Amino acid sequence: MARTDIKYLNNNAVDKRPKKYCRFKKMRIEYIDYKDGEFLKKFINEQGKLLPRRITGNSLKFQRKVSVAVKKARQMSILPYLGDLLK
Amino acid sequence: MSAQHYEVMVIFTPILSAEEFKAATTGLSNFVTSNGGTIIAEDTWGLKSLAYPIQKKTTGLYFVMEYSTETSINHKFEIQMNRDESIMRHMITALDKHAVAYNDRKRKGIKVQPIIKRATNGETLNSEA
């Protein structure tokens, strides 16, 4: 991790974070299955709410597919609507 | 009308015994076949704990079935499932071609690798995710 105690004149290099990418485009995944809860858990936070795109880094097309899949999983009680799921 | 691919997921009440559960699932598949549909795959997950209580019960018997029928059959299927008290919850989802391919791969247990390189003519080298 970059050392935070040193203060650079222009600290553009200090907190350079990796470019976000859409995992579905990179992995060529086309269908998001609502049945496997483990994979969908990556896209919801501790209270079971859907994470926004700026955090998951998904493209718009796949963020919508993820939200549809999560809502179906909630309907079939694979994922809780609200819960303190210990991730 | 063209036959579409569908997938139904049903949650039965956990008080069903093994034979009743078996009879109920075969009843569902018979309904589809008798109406001119074809069953592609059946998958019984059995007793699973629910994420939240449904009808005061915390566990349910899960059953997933993939089939392809005419589009008009599903309406009758829904009515029949609504009438059945042993079914707590059901959901029919339409499957597009990617979903059907995904389910086939999952059944065959093909490991999914990300595609690193594409051939010059744009055709993918190894299996598609």
Backbone of each chain as ProteinMPNN parsed JSONL, in Angstrom:
{"seq_chain_A": "MARTDIKYLNNNAVDKRPKKYCRFKKMRIEYIDYKDGEFLKKFINEQGKLLPRRITGNSLKFQRKVSVAVKKARQMSILPYLGDLLK", "coords_chain_A": {"N_chain_A": [[0.878, -1.174, 0.0], [0.457, 2.285, -0.676], [2.585, 4.607, 0.967], [1.222, 6.55, 3.464], [2.177, 8.505, 5.021], [4.024, 10.121, 3.871], [3.964, 13.222, 2.301], [3.317, 14.151, -0.904], [4.281, 16.632, -3.395], [2.668, 16.824, -5.754], [0.205, 14.648, -5.437], [-0.584, 12.66, -7.31], [0.155, 10.105, -7.816], [-0.139, 8.759, -5.513], [-2.687, 7.82, -4.469], [-3.557, 5.889, -6.499], [-6.083, 4.198, -7.951], [-7.091, 0.964, -9.217], [-8.448, 0.683, -12.551], [-11.939, 0.437, -12.904], [-13.797, -2.393, -14.116], [-16.236, -4.027, -16.193], [-17.275, -7.02, -15.059], [-18.76, -8.87, -16.394], [-18.586, -8.318, -19.06], [-15.878, -8.738, -19.462], [-15.574, -11.414, -18.792], [-17.193, -12.54, -20.615], [-19.754, -13.316, -19.83], [-23.13, -14.077, -20.271], [-25.636, -14.722, -19.269], [-27.271, -14.201, -16.214], [-27.764, -16.117, -13.504], [-30.596, -16.595, -11.495], [-30.654, -18.447, -9.592], [-28.287, -19.147, -8.221], [-27.345, -18.141, -5.234], [-24.971, -17.493, -4.054], [-23.317, -16.262, -5.914], [-24.789, -13.991, -6.488], [-24.64, -12.69, -4.133], [-22.453, -11.112, -4.194], [-23.3, -8.741, -5.187], [-24.893, -7.47, -3.436], [-25.364, -5.556, -0.4], [-24.585, -5.628, 3.173], [-27.088, -5.298, 4.347], [-28.636, -6.516, 2.507], [-29.294, -4.988, 0.4], [-29.295, -3.781, -3.01], [-26.175, -3.158, -4.599], [-24.86, -0.047, -5.835], [-24.043, 0.952, -9.264], [-21.657, 2.333, -9.409], [-20.14, 1.185, -7.511], [-20.167, -1.577, -7.94], [-19.192, -1.567, -10.476], [-20.347, -2.499, -12.765], [-21.502, -2.68, -16.185], [-24.228, -0.831, -17.686], [-26.117, -2.486, -18.917], [-25.644, -5.003, -17.776], [-25.911, -4.457, -15.082], [-28.617, -4.069, -14.892], [-29.499, -6.634, -15.509], [-28.486, -7.999, -13.336], [-29.96, -6.824, -11.286], [-32.519, -7.691, -11.91], [-32.171, -10.423, -11.576], [-31.542, -10.572, -8.86], [-33.884, -9.665, -7.726], [-35.607, -11.679, -8.473], [-34.47, -13.787, -7.095], [-34.929, -12.945, -4.517], [-37.672, -13.099, -4.457], [-38.052, -15.862, -4.593], [-37.102, -16.55, -2.18], [-34.366, -17.073, -1.978], [-32.539, -15.148, -1.581], [-32.518, -12.797, 1.123], [-35.032, -10.221, 1.691], [-34.542, -8.106, 3.437], [-31.871, -8.184, 5.636], [-29.538, -9.301, 8.142], [-27.255, -10.466, 6.792], [-24.443, -12.369, 7.342], [-21.722, -11.646, 5.805]], "CA_chain_A": [[0.0, 0.0, 0.0], [1.31, 3.487, -0.726], [2.767, 5.111, 2.328], [0.372, 7.743, 3.556], [2.738, 9.566, 5.874], [4.787, 11.077, 3.052], [3.047, 14.074, 1.534], [3.994, 14.565, -2.141], [3.792, 17.927, -3.878], [1.427, 16.484, -6.49], [0.1, 13.239, -5.017], [-1.472, 11.909, -8.192], [0.532, 8.69, -7.88], [-0.258, 8.097, -4.204], [-3.857, 6.934, -4.328], [-4.035, 5.514, -7.841], [-6.83, 2.933, -7.768], [-7.205, 0.26, -10.509], [-9.616, 1.063, -13.363], [-13.024, -0.538, -12.705], [-14.233, -2.978, -15.396], [-17.453, -4.814, -16.043], [-16.785, -8.412, -15.016], [-19.522, -9.721, -17.311], [-18.043, -8.133, -20.404], [-14.548, -9.332, -19.538], [-15.663, -12.878, -18.713], [-18.153, -12.976, -21.636], [-20.922, -13.974, -19.238], [-24.297, -13.468, -20.897], [-26.852, -14.945, -18.495], [-27.032, -14.181, -14.762], [-28.743, -17.071, -13.006], [-31.146, -16.123, -10.233], [-30.706, -19.553, -8.637], [-27.13, -19.295, -7.314], [-27.326, -16.989, -4.357], [-23.609, -17.107, -3.656], [-22.763, -15.295, -6.873], [-25.528, -12.726, -6.4], [-24.312, -11.991, -2.878], [-21.401, -10.12, -4.453], [-23.881, -7.486, -5.663], [-25.771, -6.842, -2.438], [-24.536, -5.227, 0.779], [-24.912, -6.451, 4.344], [-28.531, -5.303, 4.639], [-29.358, -7.185, 1.444], [-29.716, -4.047, -0.634], [-28.483, -3.854, -4.231], [-25.085, -2.177, -4.621], [-24.953, 0.796, -7.029], [-23.128, 0.614, -10.343], [-20.316, 2.906, -9.227], [-19.357, 0.323, -6.621], [-19.935, -2.896, -8.545], [-18.424, -1.399, -11.702], [-20.987, -3.18, -13.887], [-22.052, -1.81, -17.232], [-25.664, -0.618, -17.441], [-26.882, -3.644, -19.381], [-25.557, -6.139, -16.85], [-26.442, -4.063, -13.785], [-30.067, -4.336, -14.911], [-29.72, -8.093, -15.437], [-28.213, -8.396, -11.953], [-31.058, -6.406, -10.404], [-33.655, -8.585, -12.167], [-31.886, -11.737, -10.982], [-31.603, -10.475, -7.398], [-35.285, -9.56, -7.312], [-36.216, -13.014, -8.592], [-33.958, -14.618, -5.999], [-35.628, -12.541, -3.283], [-39.039, -13.629, -4.518], [-38.045, -17.304, -4.282], [-36.458, -16.602, -0.858], [-32.967, -17.51, -1.98], [-31.875, -14.032, -0.91], [-33.492, -12.111, 1.96], [-35.335, -8.85, 1.277], [-33.65, -7.319, 4.286], [-31.368, -9.155, 6.601], [-28.146, -9.032, 8.54], [-26.519, -11.666, 6.337], [-23.041, -12.168, 7.742], [-20.979, -12.012, 4.589]], "C_chain_A": [[0.925, 1.238, 0.0], [1.413, 4.052, 0.688], [2.006, 6.422, 2.446], [1.068, 8.843, 4.363], [3.505, 10.577, 5.031], [3.79, 11.889, 2.248], [3.796, 14.538, 0.294], [3.478, 15.938, -2.537], [2.534, 17.685, -4.678], [1.198, 14.996, -6.255], [-0.825, 12.479, -5.967], [-1.129, 10.427, -8.141], [0.21, 7.992, -6.57], [-1.49, 7.197, -4.196], [-4.39, 6.597, -5.718], [-4.792, 4.198, -7.681], [-7.022, 2.298, -9.143], [-8.504, 0.648, -11.209], [-10.699, -0.001, -13.15], [-13.393, -1.112, -14.058], [-15.474, -3.81, -15.127], [-17.07, -6.275, -16.162], [-17.519, -9.257, -16.04], [-18.999, -9.569, -18.732], [-16.709, -8.861, -20.515], [-14.666, -10.85, -19.589], [-16.632, -13.43, -19.761], [-19.339, -13.719, -21.025], [-22.16, -13.29, -19.822], [-25.527, -13.594, -20.021], [-26.499, -14.961, -17.023], [-28.142, -14.997, -14.14], [-29.269, -16.589, -11.664], [-31.062, -17.215, -9.18], [-29.476, -19.602, -7.741], [-26.989, -18.012, -6.506], [-25.919, -16.532, -4.042], [-23.066, -16.056, -4.607], [-23.466, -13.956, -6.726], [-25.166, -11.962, -5.136], [-23.228, -10.956, -3.098], [-22.011, -8.758, -4.772], [-24.839, -6.887, -4.649], [-24.929, -6.571, -1.2], [-25.064, -6.017, 1.97], [-26.411, -6.438, 4.602], [-29.307, -5.992, 3.536], [-29.805, -6.248, 0.354], [-28.776, -4.143, -1.822], [-27.399, -2.791, -4.185], [-25.206, -1.341, -5.888], [-23.866, 0.45, -8.035], [-21.734, 1.132, -10.067], [-19.483, 2.037, -8.295], [-19.123, -1.027, -7.291], [-19.145, -2.758, -9.846], [-19.075, -2.071, -12.898], [-21.376, -2.177, -14.955], [-23.57, -1.804, -17.052], [-26.469, -1.865, -17.784], [-26.846, -4.753, -18.325], [-26.003, -5.739, -15.455], [-27.944, -4.309, -13.748], [-30.325, -5.825, -14.817], [-29.489, -8.566, -14.013], [-29.401, -8.025, -11.073], [-32.28, -7.291, -10.637], [-33.425, -9.921, -11.477], [-32.006, -11.668, -9.472], [-33.062, -10.405, -6.961], [-35.984, -10.901, -7.446], [-35.758, -13.894, -7.443], [-34.652, -14.231, -4.697], [-37.038, -13.115, -3.29], [-39.056, -15.088, -4.124], [-37.24, -17.571, -3.014], [-35.114, -17.31, -0.904], [-32.133, -16.42, -1.317], [-32.916, -13.349, -0.029], [-33.795, -10.724, 1.402], [-34.493, -7.898, 2.108], [-33.125, -8.269, 5.338], [-29.968, -8.789, 6.987], [-27.343, -10.254, 8.122], [-25.056, -11.421, 6.629], [-22.192, -12.629, 6.564], [-19.547, -12.364, 4.944]], "O_chain_A": [[2.007, 1.232, 0.587], [0.475, 3.987, 1.482], [2.148, 7.304, 1.599], [0.604, 9.982, 4.387], [3.629, 11.742, 5.409], [2.894, 11.344, 1.603], [4.8, 15.24, 0.408], [2.41, 16.37, -2.103], [1.473, 18.23, -4.375], [1.916, 14.166, -6.813], [-1.722, 11.756, -5.534], [-1.987, 9.58, -8.386], [0.271, 6.765, -6.499], [-1.394, 5.993, -3.958], [-5.51, 6.96, -6.075], [-4.196, 3.186, -7.313], [-7.108, 3.015, -10.141], [-9.521, 0.907, -10.565], [-10.415, -1.198, -13.208], [-13.317, -0.404, -15.063], [-15.731, -4.238, -14.001], [-16.604, -6.727, -17.208], [-16.978, -10.255, -16.515], [-18.963, -10.524, -19.508], [-16.429, -9.516, -21.519], [-13.945, -11.505, -20.341], [-16.876, -14.636, -19.806], [-19.87, -14.648, -21.633], [-22.229, -12.062, -19.861], [-26.374, -12.702, -20.008], [-25.557, -15.636, -16.61], [-29.315, -14.634, -14.226], [-28.489, -16.214, -10.789], [-31.357, -16.971, -8.01], [-29.582, -20.053, -6.6], [-26.579, -16.966, -7.008], [-25.679, -15.35, -3.792], [-22.438, -15.085, -4.185], [-22.833, -12.904, -6.823], [-25.353, -10.748, -5.058], [-23.081, -10.027, -2.303], [-21.339, -7.734, -4.65], [-25.527, -5.911, -4.946], [-23.923, -7.239, -0.959], [-25.868, -6.938, 1.823], [-26.967, -7.449, 5.031], [-30.534, -6.055, 3.611], [-30.59, -6.624, -0.517], [-27.615, -4.529, -1.681], [-27.656, -1.655, -3.785], [-25.615, -1.865, -6.924], [-22.901, -0.246, -7.717], [-20.743, 0.494, -10.422], [-18.256, 2.137, -8.286], [-18.02, -1.569, -7.228], [-18.499, -3.712, -10.282], [-18.441, -2.208, -13.944], [-21.555, -0.99, -14.683], [-24.128, -2.655, -16.36], [-27.379, -2.255, -17.052], [-27.869, -5.363, -18.014], [-26.44, -6.602, -14.695], [-28.491, -4.705, -12.718], [-31.255, -6.252, -14.133], [-30.21, -9.437, -13.525], [-29.809, -8.806, -10.214], [-33.001, -7.614, -9.693], [-34.335, -10.489, -10.874], [-32.517, -12.601, -8.853], [-33.443, -11.003, -5.955], [-36.852, -11.236, -6.639], [-36.546, -14.655, -6.88], [-34.931, -15.092, -3.863], [-37.54, -13.562, -2.258], [-39.955, -15.528, -3.407], [-36.755, -18.682, -2.801], [-34.761, -18.053, 0.012], [-31.171, -16.696, -0.601], [-34.092, -13.319, -0.393], [-32.959, -10.115, 0.734], [-33.823, -7.01, 1.581], [-33.881, -9.08, 5.872], [-29.281, -8.062, 6.269], [-26.818, -10.987, 8.961], [-24.489, -10.405, 6.225], [-21.975, -13.823, 6.353], [-18.757, -12.699, 4.061]]}, "seq_chain_B": "MSAQHYEVMVIFTPILSAEEFKAATTGLSNFVTSNGGTIIAEDTWGLKSLAYPIQKKTTGLYFVMEYSTETSINHKFEIQMNRDESIMRHMITALDKHAVAYNDRKRKGIKVQPIIKRATNGETLNSEA", "coords_chain_B": {"N_chain_B": [[-48.136, -21.647, -32.818], [-44.944, -20.823, -31.531], [-42.705, -22.971, -29.765], [-41.626, -22.146, -26.591], [-38.814, -21.772, -24.365], [-39.024, -22.505, -20.945], [-38.71, -22.043, -17.388], [-39.554, -23.392, -14.361], [-39.829, -22.695, -10.938], [-40.536, -24.153, -7.903], [-41.811, -23.967, -4.607], [-42.483, -26.189, -2.125], [-44.617, -26.972, 0.679], [-42.951, -27.826, 3.731], [-44.074, -29.915, 5.142], [-44.71, -32.005, 3.593], [-44.462, -35.473, 2.859], [-41.862, -37.742, 1.675], [-42.883, -39.332, -0.405], [-45.199, -37.947, -1.101], [-44.092, -35.604, -1.964], [-42.658, -36.526, -4.154], [-44.788, -37.419, -5.701], [-46.095, -35.025, -6.154], [-44.243, -33.57, -7.68], [-44.002, -35.176, -9.949], [-46.577, -34.898, -10.789], [-46.615, -32.238, -11.663], [-44.83, -32.377, -13.829], [-46.195, -34.148, -15.424], [-48.379, -32.618, -16.084], [-47.28, -30.764, -17.843], [-46.28, -32.392, -19.926], [-48.625, -33.602, -20.746], [-49.92, -31.54, -21.925], [-48.686, -31.21, -24.31], [-46.099, -30.294, -24.035], [-42.481, -30.423, -23.693], [-40.296, -31.956, -21.402], [-37.252, -30.724, -20.335], [-35.341, -30.764, -18.306], [-35.202, -31.857, -14.911], [-34.927, -30.877, -11.546], [-34.485, -31.556, -8.307], [-34.158, -29.796, -5.409], [-34.802, -30.372, -2.877], [-35.164, -30.289, 0.713], [-34.745, -27.083, 1.882], [-33.465, -24.287, 3.703], [-35.397, -21.343, 4.138], [-34.936, -17.904, 3.118], [-36.469, -16.063, 4.378], [-39.347, -16.338, 6.528], [-42.037, -18.097, 5.041], [-45.467, -18.285, 4.976], [-45.416, -18.813, 7.732], [-43.477, -20.769, 7.838], [-40.145, -21.973, 7.99], [-38.625, -23.519, 6.366], [-38.414, -25.116, 3.123], [-39.5, -27.208, 0.382], [-37.695, -27.429, -2.408], [-38.102, -27.255, -5.979], [-37.06, -27.502, -9.278], [-37.749, -27.031, -12.684], [-37.127, -27.443, -16.105], [-38.575, -26.657, -19.163], [-40.17, -26.884, -22.418], [-42.733, -25.316, -24.048], [-45.849, -24.503, -25.771], [-46.831, -21.04, -25.908], [-49.251, -20.574, -24.694], [-49.795, -22.382, -22.755], [-48.78, -21.862, -20.285], [-50.462, -20.236, -18.852], [-52.577, -21.832, -17.988], [-51.077, -23.524, -16.463], [-50.222, -21.86, -14.384], [-52.657, -21.327, -13.13], [-53.333, -23.833, -12.223], [-51.288, -24.3, -10.449], [-51.729, -22.299, -8.604], [-54.006, -23.211, -7.454], [-53.22, -25.344, -6.01], [-52.708, -26.334, -2.728], [-50.443, -27.315, -1.529], [-48.357, -26.064, -2.632], [-46.265, -23.491, -1.87], [-45.041, -21.334, -3.087], [-44.483, -20.225, -6.402], [-42.686, -19.796, -9.498], [-42.527, -18.868, -12.826], [-40.126, -18.593, -15.292], [-39.145, -17.119, -18.323], [-36.834, -18.38, -20.693], [-34.078, -17.113, -22.407], [-31.878, -17.509, -25.289], [-29.321, -17.427, -24.299], [-29.716, -18.164, -21.681], [-30.636, -20.774, -21.896], [-28.395, -21.977, -22.995], [-26.668, -21.577, -20.895], [-27.81, -23.181, -18.899], [-27.533, -25.703, -20.046], [-24.771, -25.933, -20.127], [-24.249, -25.86, -17.422], [-25.39, -28.204, -16.561], [-23.856, -30.046, -17.863], [-21.572, -29.576, -16.581], [-19.471, -28.072, -17.516], [-16.473, -26.43, -17.162], [-16.136, -22.938, -16.841], [-14.221, -20.862, -18.78], [-12.625, -17.66, -18.91], [-12.448, -15.75, -21.958], [-9.463, -15.322, -23.496], [-7.956, -14.747, -25.841], [-8.956, -13.681, -29.109], [-9.635, -15.254, -32.227], [-8.355, -14.263, -35.495], [-10.47, -14.049, -37.261], [-12.468, -13.245, -35.631], [-13.74, -15.26, -34.393], [-14.433, -17.097, -31.437], [-11.889, -18.563, -29.373], [-11.762, -20.491, -27.175], [-14.256, -22.162, -25.091], [-17.353, -20.443, -24.852], [-18.332, -18.147, -22.332]], "CA_chain_B": [[-47.283, -20.778, -32.015], [-43.657, -21.495, -31.39], [-42.476, -23.473, -28.412], [-40.615, -21.341, -25.905], [-38.185, -22.446, -23.215], [-39.396, -21.913, -19.662], [-38.158, -22.716, -16.218], [-40.441, -23.118, -13.232], [-39.255, -23.056, -9.631], [-41.683, -24.307, -7.012], [-41.482, -24.257, -3.201], [-43.586, -26.927, -1.497], [-44.588, -26.907, 2.157], [-42.037, -28.877, 4.193], [-44.741, -31.018, 5.841], [-44.942, -33.098, 2.647], [-43.53, -36.607, 3.019], [-41.059, -37.954, 0.463], [-43.699, -39.834, -1.522], [-46.095, -36.878, -1.561], [-43.268, -34.644, -2.725], [-42.367, -37.168, -5.451], [-46.026, -37.43, -6.485], [-46.414, -33.654, -6.575], [-43.354, -33.144, -8.77], [-44.37, -35.875, -11.194], [-47.83, -34.292, -11.25], [-46.29, -31.029, -12.436], [-44.24, -32.696, -15.137], [-47.236, -34.755, -16.266], [-49.221, -31.541, -16.625], [-46.619, -30.159, -19.005], [-46.211, -33.333, -21.058], [-49.965, -33.906, -21.278], [-50.365, -30.411, -22.743], [-47.893, -31.079, -25.507], [-44.777, -29.699, -23.786], [-41.432, -31.422, -23.48], [-39.49, -31.649, -20.215], [-35.829, -30.778, -20.669], [-34.568, -31.222, -17.145], [-35.853, -31.672, -13.604], [-33.871, -30.779, -10.534], [-35.117, -31.366, -7.002], [-33.169, -29.392, -4.42], [-35.208, -30.959, -1.599], [-35.443, -29.394, 1.83], [-33.763, -26.006, 2.032], [-34.002, -23.265, 4.61], [-35.794, -20.148, 3.385], [-34.25, -16.693, 3.588], [-37.42, -15.411, 5.287], [-40.443, -17.31, 6.677], [-43.201, -18.03, 4.159], [-46.604, -18.963, 5.626], [-44.977, -19.238, 9.08], [-42.564, -21.925, 7.791], [-38.807, -21.461, 7.695], [-37.937, -24.368, 5.369], [-39.298, -25.445, 2.007], [-38.995, -28.226, -0.546], [-37.499, -26.729, -3.682], [-38.146, -28.092, -7.178], [-36.824, -26.662, -10.462], [-37.985, -27.839, -13.888], [-36.958, -26.681, -17.341], [-39.406, -27.324, -20.172], [-40.496, -25.979, -23.533], [-44.128, -25.553, -24.459], [-46.49, -23.368, -26.432], [-46.885, -19.927, -24.942], [-50.559, -20.421, -24.03], [-49.979, -23.425, -21.74], [-48.328, -21.419, -18.965], [-51.554, -19.628, -18.079], [-53.281, -22.928, -17.293], [-50.143, -24.053, -15.471], [-50.261, -20.959, -13.237], [-53.922, -21.502, -12.402], [-53.299, -25.122, -11.53], [-50.378, -24.222, -9.301], [-52.338, -21.466, -7.569], [-55.075, -23.958, -6.781], [-52.631, -26.415, -5.208], [-52.307, -25.723, -1.448], [-49.13, -27.768, -1.046], [-47.32, -25.209, -3.223], [-46.245, -22.205, -1.171], [-44.677, -20.241, -3.994], [-43.96, -20.76, -7.674], [-42.301, -18.725, -10.428], [-42.164, -19.337, -14.176], [-39.297, -17.597, -15.981], [-38.841, -17.444, -19.718], [-35.386, -18.487, -20.86], [-33.602, -16.783, -23.757], [-30.929, -18.532, -25.766], [-28.159, -17.482, -23.415], [-30.067, -18.897, -20.463], [-30.704, -22.203, -22.211], [-27.019, -22.447, -23.141], [-26.073, -21.604, -19.56], [-28.285, -24.356, -18.155], [-26.919, -26.919, -20.609], [-23.368, -26.036, -19.673], [-24.198, -26.167, -15.986], [-25.699, -29.627, -16.349], [-22.74, -30.894, -18.299], [-20.45, -29.342, -15.688], [-18.306, -27.556, -18.246], [-15.832, -25.327, -16.432], [-16.234, -21.761, -17.728], [-12.974, -20.078, -18.709], [-12.744, -16.391, -19.652], [-11.807, -15.84, -23.276], [-8.319, -14.414, -23.46], [-7.619, -14.229, -27.182], [-9.93, -14.003, -30.149], [-8.947, -15.535, -33.509], [-8.406, -13.05, -36.357], [-11.782, -13.859, -37.914], [-13.485, -12.855, -34.652], [-14.411, -16.441, -33.82], [-13.752, -17.26, -30.14], [-10.992, -19.739, -29.371], [-12.266, -21.598, -26.339], [-15.73, -22.175, -24.966], [-17.907, -19.132, -24.478], [-18.82, -18.19, -20.947]], "C_chain_B": [[-46.015, -21.545, -31.685], [-43.494, -21.929, -29.938], [-41.357, -22.649, -27.785], [-40.019, -22.162, -24.774], [-38.6, -21.729, -21.945], [-38.723, -22.688, -18.552], [-39.08, -22.368, -15.059], [-39.713, -23.534, -11.967], [-40.405, -23.055, -8.647], [-41.162, -24.587, -5.61], [-42.693, -24.936, -2.597], [-43.504, -26.756, 0.017], [-43.731, -28.063, 2.677], [-42.748, -30.054, 4.854], [-45.017, -32.171, 4.881], [-43.96, -34.233, 2.934], [-42.829, -36.826, 1.688], [-41.946, -38.402, -0.685], [-44.605, -38.723, -2.037], [-45.313, -35.889, -2.413], [-42.999, -35.214, -4.116], [-43.622, -37.086, -6.32], [-46.324, -36.034, -7.002], [-45.533, -33.25, -7.748], [-43.707, -33.864, -10.053], [-45.686, -35.333, -11.719], [-47.56, -33.063, -12.097], [-45.773, -31.417, -13.811], [-45.281, -33.361, -16.025], [-48.113, -33.678, -16.869], [-48.593, -30.976, -17.886], [-46.645, -31.124, -20.178], [-47.613, -33.569, -21.619], [-50.457, -32.75, -22.141], [-49.452, -30.184, -23.928], [-46.571, -30.401, -25.284], [-43.753, -30.797, -23.643], [-40.588, -30.973, -22.289], [-38.035, -31.742, -20.63], [-35.041, -31.278, -19.482], [-35.405, -30.986, -15.909], [-34.761, -31.704, -12.553], [-34.56, -30.564, -9.201], [-34.033, -30.98, -6.007], [-33.522, -29.969, -3.055], [-35.358, -29.889, -0.544], [-34.34, -28.347, 1.924], [-34.349, -24.981, 2.983], [-34.285, -22.002, 3.797], [-35.064, -18.943, 3.947], [-35.161, -15.928, 4.537], [-38.622, -16.346, 5.372], [-41.571, -17.036, 5.689], [-44.29, -18.854, 4.817], [-46.161, -19.587, 6.949], [-44.04, -20.441, 9.027], [-41.194, -21.406, 7.404], [-38.061, -22.372, 6.731], [-38.936, -24.689, 4.274], [-38.653, -26.49, 1.13], [-38.914, -27.57, -1.918], [-37.544, -27.718, -4.825], [-37.997, -27.174, -8.367], [-37.015, -27.549, -11.678], [-37.836, -26.947, -15.115], [-37.739, -27.406, -18.414], [-39.619, -26.351, -21.315], [-41.887, -26.335, -24.027], [-44.583, -24.388, -25.329], [-46.685, -22.254, -25.404], [-48.196, -19.936, -24.158], [-50.701, -21.405, -22.875], [-49.7, -22.849, -20.366], [-49.473, -20.846, -18.151], [-52.288, -20.701, -17.296], [-52.4, -23.477, -16.178], [-50.201, -23.201, -14.202], [-51.525, -21.209, -12.424], [-53.872, -22.787, -11.597], [-52.398, -25.014, -10.3], [-50.966, -23.343, -8.205], [-53.36, -22.251, -6.772], [-54.487, -24.952, -5.787], [-52.148, -25.825, -3.879], [-50.909, -26.156, -1.052], [-48.019, -26.912, -1.635], [-47.372, -23.862, -2.518], [-45.988, -21.073, -2.153], [-44.162, -20.859, -5.283], [-43.584, -19.582, -8.555], [-41.894, -19.346, -11.743], [-41.325, -18.253, -14.808], [-39.065, -18.065, -17.405], [-37.329, -17.448, -19.872], [-35.027, -18.043, -22.268], [-32.457, -17.73, -24.11], [-29.706, -18.592, -24.863], [-28.47, -18.307, -22.174], [-30.088, -20.392, -20.737], [-29.288, -22.757, -22.325], [-26.36, -22.567, -21.778], [-26.494, -22.861, -18.817], [-27.664, -25.622, -18.704], [-25.504, -27.069, -20.086], [-23.315, -26.428, -18.211], [-24.453, -27.659, -15.776], [-24.525, -30.473, -16.762], [-21.51, -30.621, -17.433], [-19.233, -28.837, -16.421], [-17.759, -26.388, -17.444], [-15.829, -24.121, -17.371], [-14.913, -21.016, -17.64], [-13.214, -18.753, -19.421], [-11.974, -16.486, -20.962], [-10.662, -14.835, -23.299], [-8.115, -13.845, -24.853], [-8.762, -14.56, -28.122], [-9.161, -14.279, -31.424], [-9.152, -14.323, -34.411], [-9.799, -12.914, -36.941], [-12.87, -13.637, -36.867], [-14.177, -14.038, -34.024], [-13.695, -16.781, -32.515], [-12.963, -18.568, -30.132], [-11.561, -20.816, -28.47], [-13.713, -21.324, -25.985], [-16.201, -20.834, -24.428], [-18.397, -19.208, -23.041], [-20.348, -18.209, -20.974]], "O_chain_B": [[-46.026, -22.771, -31.576], [-44.063, -21.339, -29.019], [-40.287, -22.478, -28.369], [-40.627, -23.116, -24.287], [-38.541, -20.502, -21.867], [-38.241, -23.806, -18.733], [-39.355, -21.196, -14.803], [-39.066, -24.58, -11.92], [-41.16, -22.086, -8.557], [-40.203, -25.338, -5.43], [-43.784, -24.367, -2.549], [-42.447, -26.434, 0.561], [-43.779, -29.162, 2.125], [-42.123, -31.084, 5.109], [-45.509, -33.215, 5.308], [-42.785, -33.997, 3.216], [-43.156, -36.181, 0.692], [-41.798, -37.924, -1.81], [-44.772, -38.561, -3.246], [-45.795, -35.403, -3.436], [-43.093, -34.509, -5.121], [-43.556, -36.739, -7.499], [-46.754, -35.866, -8.143], [-46.018, -32.654, -8.709], [-43.717, -33.261, -11.126], [-45.911, -35.299, -12.929], [-48.198, -32.864, -13.131], [-46.205, -30.875, -14.827], [-45.267, -33.173, -17.241], [-48.545, -33.789, -18.016], [-49.28, -30.737, -18.879], [-46.987, -30.738, -21.296], [-47.777, -33.718, -22.83], [-51.318, -32.945, -22.999], [-49.433, -29.093, -24.498], [-45.951, -29.959, -26.251], [-44.103, -31.967, -23.489], [-40.215, -29.806, -22.167], [-37.624, -32.741, -21.219], [-34.162, -32.127, -19.632], [-36.207, -30.054, -15.847], [-33.796, -32.461, -12.659], [-35.158, -29.512, -8.975], [-33.094, -31.743, -5.783], [-32.667, -30.055, -2.174], [-35.641, -28.73, -0.85], [-33.158, -28.677, 2.03], [-35.566, -24.818, 3.067], [-33.527, -21.639, 2.897], [-34.625, -18.947, 5.097], [-34.675, -15.214, 5.415], [-38.907, -17.071, 4.419], [-42.005, -15.897, 5.521], [-44.058, -20.008, 5.18], [-46.486, -20.736, 7.247], [-43.816, -21.083, 10.054], [-41.084, -20.499, 6.579], [-36.956, -22.03, 6.311], [-40.146, -24.555, 4.46], [-37.433, -26.653, 1.121], [-39.93, -27.204, -2.51], [-37.1, -28.858, -4.697], [-38.711, -26.177, -8.476], [-36.518, -28.675, -11.72], [-38.358, -25.832, -15.153], [-37.601, -28.619, -18.576], [-39.302, -25.166, -21.215], [-42.179, -27.48, -24.372], [-43.842, -23.44, -25.589], [-46.7, -22.496, -24.197], [-48.26, -19.366, -23.069], [-51.636, -21.282, -22.083], [-50.3, -23.279, -19.38], [-49.481, -20.942, -16.924], [-52.591, -20.534, -16.115], [-52.879, -23.844, -15.105], [-50.227, -23.728, -13.09], [-51.482, -21.294, -11.197], [-54.306, -22.835, -10.446], [-52.706, -25.566, -9.244], [-50.742, -23.59, -7.02], [-53.566, -22.007, -5.583], [-55.157, -25.36, -4.838], [-51.297, -24.937, -3.866], [-50.239, -25.441, -0.307], [-46.87, -27.006, -1.205], [-48.389, -23.171, -2.558], [-46.606, -20.01, -2.085], [-43.487, -21.889, -5.263], [-44.108, -18.482, -8.376], [-41.038, -20.229, -11.793], [-41.754, -17.101, -14.865], [-38.821, -19.244, -17.66], [-36.628, -16.636, -19.27], [-35.606, -18.54, -23.233], [-32.111, -18.627, -23.341], [-29.117, -19.656, -24.673], [-27.624, -19.047, -21.673], [-29.62, -21.187, -19.921], [-28.994, -23.846, -21.833], [-25.605, -23.502, -21.515], [-25.674, -23.529, -18.187], [-27.304, -26.521, -17.943], [-25.081, -28.145, -19.665], [-22.466, -27.217, -17.795], [-23.824, -28.297, -14.931], [-24.213, -31.48, -16.127], [-20.515, -31.34, -17.528], [-18.1, -29.117, -16.029], [-18.495, -25.467, -17.089], [-15.55, -24.262, -18.562], [-14.516, -20.582, -16.559], [-13.924, -18.712, -20.426], [-10.981, -17.207, -21.065], [-10.879, -13.634, -23.138], [-8.1, -12.629, -25.043], [-9.447, -15.571, -27.965], [-8.151, -13.629, -31.694], [-9.997, -13.469, -34.145], [-10.285, -11.796, -37.111], [-14.054, -13.812, -37.156], [-15.091, -13.871, -33.217], [-12.465, -16.759, -32.477], [-13.326, -19.54, -30.794], [-11.822, -21.931, -28.922], [-14.327, -20.388, -26.497], [-15.511, -20.186, -23.642], [-18.839, -20.269, -22.599], [-20.984, -18.245, -19.92]]}, "name": "protein", "num_of_chains": 2, "seq": "MARTDIKYLNNNAVDKRPKKYCRFKKMRIEYIDYKDGEFLKKFINEQGKLLPRRITGNSLKFQRKVSVAVKKARQMSILPYLGDLLKMSAQHYEVMVIFTPILSAEEFKAATTGLSNFVTSNGGTIIAEDTWGLKSLAYPIQKKTTGLYFVMEYSTETSINHKFEIQMNRDESIMRHMITALDKHAVAYNDRKRKGIKVQPIIKRATNGETLNSEA"}
